[in-house]
Amino acid sequence: GWCPLSPTGTQSTQLLLEPPWTPPLLWDRVTLTCQGSGTPGITTWYKDGQRWGKEGPVHCVATESGNYQCERPGTGLSPAVHVIDEQLVLQVPARALLEGDTITLRCRG
């Protein structure tokens, strides 16, 4: 399933990851989904602060390492998701974590 990067319940725009692990790895062929209460189907994508194509679908696949954001009318710009291209990475679930939570860590290489 999809896991938000920040707590739910807000009206802000969020980027969801599949697979739902952070930091996201380029070689996992990460799919980004833009979620917000703004107008469905009108999504603007940004990579490294620059507009990345025109208004498009709510899903995209990261094709390069860098910072990805999306924008939906009415809920604004999402927090950035940094997709990395590293050979050895420790990952945690891409969801809000609280002190005392039991989590699974993944060492990827």
Secondary structure as UniProt FT lines:
FT   STRAND          3..4
FT   STRAND          14..18
FT   STRAND          21..22
FT   HELIX           26..28
FT   STRAND          31..35
FT   TURN            40..41
FT   STRAND          43..47
FT   TURN            48..49
FT   STRAND          50..51
FT   STRAND          59..61
FT   STRAND          66..72
FT   TURN            73..75
FT   STRAND          76..77
FT   STRAND          81..84
FT   STRAND          89..93
FT   TURN            99..100
FT   STRAND          106..108
//
